[in-house]
Amino acid sequence: MKKIMIFSIILGMVFAITGIVSAATINVPGNYSTIQAAIDAASPGDTINVAAGTYDESVLIDKSLTLIGIGEKPIITGASVNYIVKVGGTSNVVIDNVEVNGGGSGASDNAFAYGILVSGSDNVEIANSIVTNIWGAGSNGINVEGSSNTNIHHNIISSFHKRGIRYINSNGVFYDNEVIGEKNVDGTTRVQNLVNLWGGSNVEIYNNILYNALTDPEEIPTWSSPGIFVTSYGGSGDSYANIHDNEIYVCDLGIVVGSVYATTDGSSADITNNNLHDLDWAINFEKETVSATIHYNQFSNVNRGVSAEISAGPLPNPPIVDAEYNWWGTVIESEIQALVYEGVDYDPWEDDGILGDNDMCLGTVADNPTSPKGLGTNRWIWDGSDWITELPKGGEGPDFTVTMEDTHGCSCNQILDEMGYGEKTGHKKFGCSKSVLEDFIAGLQPIFVETVEVPSDGSTVTSTNVLGGGVTYLLEASGTYRFANWGAYGIADAEYAYRNDAYKDNPLPVHGWTLGENTYPSVLGLDVLVDGGNVYWGDYNGAHNYVLSYSGNGNPVSFDIYDSHYSDNSGFITVDIYELP
């Protein structure tokens, strides 16, 4: 009996201790009517589940916890302080699936300086959320200051007075977000800075879509609006950004490194594999002391590719910049030279003409067989313009031709490297054989997965198949649907709308096809959305056929068509899904 009693006492102590240290789940409004009351009652490590609804309060998180919206995003609207959500002086905080919305639709409609403020905190994650309508003068959608290991991803940030997100003396990662600025600001009382790194910040910025930071063409601006701004200004020390695999468009400036307002600025950036299009200036340096490497990027429809200028004119001693292996929108050297300043090393440049997701081999340059005899008989190389071969003396070789489209932008040497051939192989000496090219091309063919029809009535459709995590797929959208009964007009495809009206942010200069997100101030426009988010399907083509790369995440992929109303819509868009080998 004594042993049993002792065991029972010990067991009770274990349960008691376990009860003290185990994390609890608190429900709002089930357990508490407000989010703040739930936070105040929570212990470190607890999870707060917030049901759908509108919560008219500002929220201060000052302890380790997870705040997650359950189902439809709960909307937090803010109260009398200058922030809607603040994470202050703590660590290990997760904010997931909420909407932070200050209300209103334009400057001065509210006084919030911050949608989400992260201050003096470590290991903070903000994911799958919306931050919008932050209208205080000079406001920030998200502001991260004096914080480390921040992880901000899969969010939509829009409708802010000045900055989408700003880091000050902070570090972390910013990826898979969409930041939408506002077009036609005056450049004096308002500018748009989509992603800002101020003094002493170190951030990896990747896989984001950043657009609409644009000055009204009728205005003479004091400041221009950039997609990404990296500087030592406003903090302590230089900043560094690893900027890769982003799409930046419809901005005054794509990326700015250094600030004319900084006393000293040695900030730097690695700028790799970004799609920079429809910009006035793509990349600009405002200080002679900054640095950057610029590789494997795509520049299209830009007035300047790489510049080093301020309002007073070009910098006298601009930085020397390694900008090799980029696609400049042309293969004509004089046209490339016109896009950059003298200190930019742009040679060699990408010249195979295969762009975006179709280009498997970046930085392609002409093959140069190592054999003293040069190109071998019935061997093929890329000469910088075409695939060429050396015919036998009789003048007839195998019935075989190859193009850069066939090899997805890969030259013979790149193909050999991809297939694991060593430097001493005869293919390196004499060129690629037919069998090598055929084997490589056969291995590139995508595998059909399924077809999804996306209706124009606003409903969401989902693939039958789960798309494997880490596997790359191609989404091929084709066809058109009708969004209005306007005769020849009122038609849209996956990305563009054919209009005869001026119902958009700016009246159409010529009635016709325009980007879906230019259609409504709501920014999503008449687009096919992927997993609920806006994507850029590509430049307009009359066949209405677009191909987009998609990385599987272990879930089905979903599609829907965004419109302001659906009663007059008809038809659907077809999306074919392919798995890349």
N, C-alpha and C positions, 0 to 999 in steps of 0.2 A: 504493500500500500504506500509506503514512504517513497519508493522509487517512482511510482505512478504519479504521486503528488508533485514531486520535484520536476518530472518531465512535463507535467501540465503547466507548471509555473514558467519553465523555460520556453515552452511553446507559446504561451501567452505573451511573453516578453518579445519573442521573435515577431509575432503578429503585430504587436504594438509598434515595434520599431519599423517594421515594413510599412505600416500605415502612415508613419511620419514621413518617410522618405519617398514613397511612391507618388508619381505624378497623378493629378486629378484632372478630370474633364469638367469644365463649367459651361453651361449653356446659357446663351442670351437669345431671347428674353426668358427662357425657361426658369433659370435660377436667379438671374438678376435682370432688371428691366433695361439697364444701360451697359454699354461696353466698359465704361470707366469703373462702374461699381464692381463688375466682374474682375477687372484687373486689380483693383484695390484689395479684393478678397483673395486673389490667387496667391499661391506659393510659387517660388521659383521652379520652373520645369513644367508647370501646368499648361494645359491646352484650353483655349477658350473658343468654343464653336458659336459662331454668330449666324443666326437665321436671316433669311432674306427680309428686307424691309429698309426703312430709312431711319437713321439714327442722328438726331440733331444735337450733336455734341462734338467737342474736341477730345482727343484721346491721348493720354500720356502713358507710355510704357516705360517703366523704370526698373523692371526686373526681367529675368530670363523667362520667356514663355512663347507659346505659339498662338497667334491670333488668326483664325481661319474662317472664311465664309463658307457656309454649307449650302450647296445648291446654287441658286441665283445669287450673284454678288450682292451682299448688303451694302447700302450706300451710307457713307459717313459724311455729313455735311458741314461739320465744324460749328464752333460757338464763338465766344468773344475774344479768344487769344489769337495770335498771328499765325498759328498752324492749325491743321486739321488732325494730323497724327504726328506725334513726336516720340522718337526712341531716344532716351537721354540717359547717359551715364550708366550703361548696363552692357550685357553681352548675351549672346546666344538667343536672339529674338528672330522669329519667323512671322512675316505678315503675308498671307496667302489668300487670293481670291476675294478681294474686297474692291469697292469703288470709293475713291476719295473725290468728292465733288462739291466744290464751293458754291455752285449755282451761278446763275447769270450767264451772259453770253458775250461780254466785252469788257474792255478796260474800265476799272473803277466800279464794276458791278459788285465786288466784295473787297475786303481789305486784307485777305490772307496773303502772307508773304511766302508761305510754304504749304504745299499739299502734304508731303511727308518730310519731316525733318529728322535726320539721324545725326546726333551730336554726342561726341565723346563716347562712342560705343563700338564694340567689337563683335565680329561674327553675326552680322545682321543680314537676313535674307528677305527680299521683297519680290514676290513672284505672282504671276497670273492675275494681276490687278490693273485697275484703271485709275489714272490720276488726271483730273480735268477741272477746268474752270477755276483757276487760281489767278485772281485778277488784281491783287494788290500791286502797286507800282514797283517795278523791278523784281517781281515775284519769281519763284522757282517751283516747278512741279514737284521735284524731289531735290532736297539739299542734303549733302553728306559732308560733315565737317569734323575734323579731328577724330576720324574713325578708321578702323582697319578691318580687312577681310570682309568687305561688304560684297554681297552676291545679289545682283539685281537683274532679273531676267523675266522674259515672257510678259512684259507689261505694255500697256498703251498709255502714252503721256501726250496730252493735247490741251489746247486752249489755256495758255499761260501768258502772263504779261511779258516776260522776258526770256526765261531759261527753262528748258525742259528738265534737265538735271545738271546740278553743279556739284563738283567735288572740291573741297578745300582741305589741304593737308590730310588727305585720305587715300586709301588704296582699296582695290577690289577688282571685280569683273562686272561688265555690263554687256549682256548678250541677249539675242533673240527678242529685243524690244522694238516697238514702233513709236517713234517720236514725230509728232506732226506739229509743225509750227503754223504760222499764219502768214499769208501772202499780203502784199500791199501795205506793210507798215511804212511809216514815214522815214525811218532811219534816224530820227532825231529824238522825238519823245518816246519812241518805241523801236526796239530791234528784237530779233528772234535769234537766240543762241540755243541750239538743240541739245548739244552735249558740251559741257564746260569742265575743263580741268584747270583749277587755279592752284596757286603756289604749293609745292611740295606734294603733289598727288601723283600716284602711279596706278594706272588703270588699263586693263585689257578690254578693248571695245570691239566686239565682233558679232557678226550675223544679225546686225540691226538694220532696220529700214528707217532712214532719216530724210524727211522732205518738208517742203513748204517753209523756208526761211528766206523771205524775198521782200525787197523794198519796192514800193510803188514806183513804176518807171517814170511817173510824172514828178516825183520828188527829187530833190538834191540832198542826199543823206549825209549826216555827220558820221554815222557808222554803218557798216555793212553787216549783214546777217549770215553767220556761218552754220554749217552742220555740226562741225566739231572744232573746238577751240582749246589749245593746249598752251599754257603759259605759267610763268612764275608769279604773275600778278595776283595780288589779293591774299597771298599766303606766305609761307616760309620755305624758300628753296625752289629749285627748278622742278618742273613736272615732266613725266614721261608717259607716253601712250603707245600701246601696241594695238594698232588699228588694222583690222583685217576682216575680209569677207563681209563688208557692209555694202549697202546700196545707199547712195546719197544723191539726191536730185532736187531740182527746182529750189535752189538756194542761190544767194548772191555769191557765197563762197562755200566750197565743199569742206576743206580742212584748213585751219589756220594754226601755225606754230609760232609762238612768240607774240608779245603784245607791245605795241609802241608805248603803252602807258606804264610798263614795268621799268623800274630803274635799271635793273640788270635782268637778263633772261637767257639762260642756257638750256631751256627746255628742248626736248627731243621727241622724235616719234619714229616708229617703224610702220610704214604704210604699205600694206601688202594685199593684193588680190581683192581690191575693192572695185565696185562698179560706180564710177563717177560720171554722171550724165546730166544734161540739161542744167548746166551751171554757168555763171558768168566766169568766175575763176575757180578752178578745181582745187588747187593747193597754193597757199600763199605763206610767205615768211615775213614777219614784221620786225625781226631783229637779225642783225648780222651774226650774232653769237649762238643762234639756235642750230640744230642739225636734224637730219632725217635721212632715212633710206626709203626709196620708193620703187617697189618691184612688183611686177605681175598684175598691175592694175589696168583697168579698161577706162579710157577717156573717150567720151563721145558727146558731141554737141556742146562743147565748152569753148569759150572765147580765149581763155588762157589755161594751159595745162599746169605748169609750175611757174610761179611768179614770186618776186621778192620786192614788194612795193608797199608804201604807205601813202597817205593822202598828199604828202609833199613830193612824192615821186619815187623812182626806183632807189633801193638801197645802194649806196656807193660801193660797198664790198659785200655782196650777198654771199651766203654760205655756198660752198662747193657741195653738190648733192649727187649721190649715186642714184640714178633713176633709170637703170637698165631693165630690159625685158618687160616693158609696158606696151600695151596696145594704145596708140595715140589717135586712133580713128582714121589713120592713113598710113601708107607705106612710103610716101614721098618724103624724102628727108627734108627738103626745104619747107614743107608744110609742118613737119615736126618741129623744126627749128623755130618757126614762128610761134609755137605754143609754149616755148620755154625760154629762160634767160641763158646767158652765155655760160654760166657756171654749172649748168645741169648736164651731167653725163648721161645721155639718153641712148647711147649706142653700145651694144646691140639692142634693137627694139623688136617687139613681137610683130611678125610680119606674115603670119600664115592666114590671117583673115578669119579664123575660127574663134568665136567669142563665147563668153559666158559659160553656161553649164555644158555646152557641147565641146569645149576645149579641155581635153584631158592632159595636155602637155603644155605648160606655160613656158614662155621664154624660148620659143622655137626659133632656131637660126639655121642657115643653110648647112647641109651635110658637106663634109670634106673627106672623101676616102683617103685612107692613110697609105695606100699602095702607090709607089712611084708611077705605076702605069695608069693610075686614076680609076675611073668607073669601069667595072668589069662588064663583060658581055652578059646580057639578060639579067642585069642587076639594076636596082632602082634607088635613086636618092632624091631628096628634096633640095632643089638648087636655090631656094629663096623665093621662087615664083611659081614653079611647077615641079611635079614629079617627073623625072626624066630617066631614060634608060639608054644603054648602049646596045644597038642591034648587032647580030652576027654579020659576018662579011656578006652573006647572001642577001641581007637586007630584011629578013623576016624573023621575028622573034615570036614568043608565045602570045596568044590572043588574050592580053591582060592589060588593063589600065588601072590606075589608082589616083585618087584625089585626096586633098587634105580633109574634105568632108568624110571620106571613107575611114581615114586614120584618126579622126577627131583631133586634128591639130598636131599630130605627132610626126616628127621627122624619122628618117631611118635610124639615126643614132639614138634617138629617144625611145623608139620601139625596141631596139636591141637592149637598151638599159632596162626597160620595163619587163622584158622577157628573160632577163638574167644572163645574156650573153657577155662573155668577158671581153677585155680590150684586144685580145689576140685573135679573136674570131675572124674568119675570112670576110664576114659581112661588114665588119668595121673597115677592112682593107679595101673591099671592092664594091660595097653597096649591098642592099638587102635583096635577097632572092624572092621570087614569086611565092614560094611556099611559106617563107617567114611572114610576108605581108598578109597572105591569105589566113594563116593561123591567127595572127594578131587581130585582123578585122573580124574574123569569126568570133573571137572571144569578146568583142565589143558589143555584139548584138544584144539589145535588151530583151528580157523575157516578159511576155505579156502576162499581166496579173488579172485585171478585170476592167470593165467599163462601168462608169457611174454617170447617170443622167441627172443633171442639176436643174431642178425646176425653177421657173422665174417667179414663183408665188411666195418666196421668202422662206420656205421650209428648208430645214437642214437634212441633207442626206449623207450617209456614211458608207464607206466601203465595206463590203462583206468580209474581206480579208484583213487580218491584222498585218500591219507593215512592220517588219522586224526592226528592233532597235539597232542603230548603227548601220543599217543597210540603206544604200542610196537608190532612190526610185526616180523615175521621170513621170511627171504629170503632163499629159498632152490635152489641152483644152481646145475644142473646136466648135464652130457653129456660131449662130446668132440667135437672139430672142427679141421679142418686142416688148418695150417698156412703155410705149404710148402709141395711141392710134393717130399717127401723123402722116399717113401715106408712106412716101419714100423715106421719111425720117422716122425717129422713134425706135431705132434699132440699136442693139448693143451686142458686143462680144464679151469675152472674158475680161477685157481691160479697157476697151474704148466704147464710146457712145456716139451715135450719128444723130446730130441735133440740128434743129432749125430755129432755136430760140436763144435767148441770152440769159437763161436762168442758171447762173453759175457765179463763181467768185468774181470773174471778169467777163464782160461780154465777149463772145467769140469774135475774133477779127474776121474770120471767114466761117460761115456755117459749114459744119462737116464733122468729121470724126475727132473727138477730143478725149483725153484721159478721163476715165471714170471719176477719179478723185477731184478733177476740176469741175465736175458737174454741180455738186452741192457743197455748201459750206460745211456740211456734216463730215467731210473729208473721206469717207469710205467710198461714196459714189457708186456708180453702176458697175461694180466689180464682182467677179467670182472670188469669194473669200475661202481661205484654206484654214481649217481648224479655228474658224471664227475670226481670223486676222487678215488684214489687207496684205496682199503680195503684189509685186510688179511682174506681170506675165511677159513683158518684153515690148519691143518697139512694134508699132502698128504694122500689120500686113493685111493685104486685101483678101488673103485666103482665110483670115480669121482663125489661124492655127497657131498656138503658142505652146512652148515646152518649158517646163519649170522643174528644177531639181528639188527633190524633197528627201529629207533624212528621216527614215522611219524611227519611231519611238516606242515600239512595242504595243501600239494601239491602232485601231482603224483610223483612216483619215476622213475628215468631214468637209463638206462643201455647202455653201449657200450663196445666193445672189442678194446683194444689198441694194435696196431701193427705198425711197421715202414713202411710197405707197405701191400696192401691188394689184389693185383692182383691175387695171387695164393691161396687165402683163399677160404674155402668152409665150409658149415655147420653152426651150431648155438649152443648156450648154452640155455637150458631151465631154467627159474627162476620161481618157484612157490611162491606165496606170501600168507602168513597166518597171521591172526590177533590173537594175544594172548588174552585170556579172562581177 
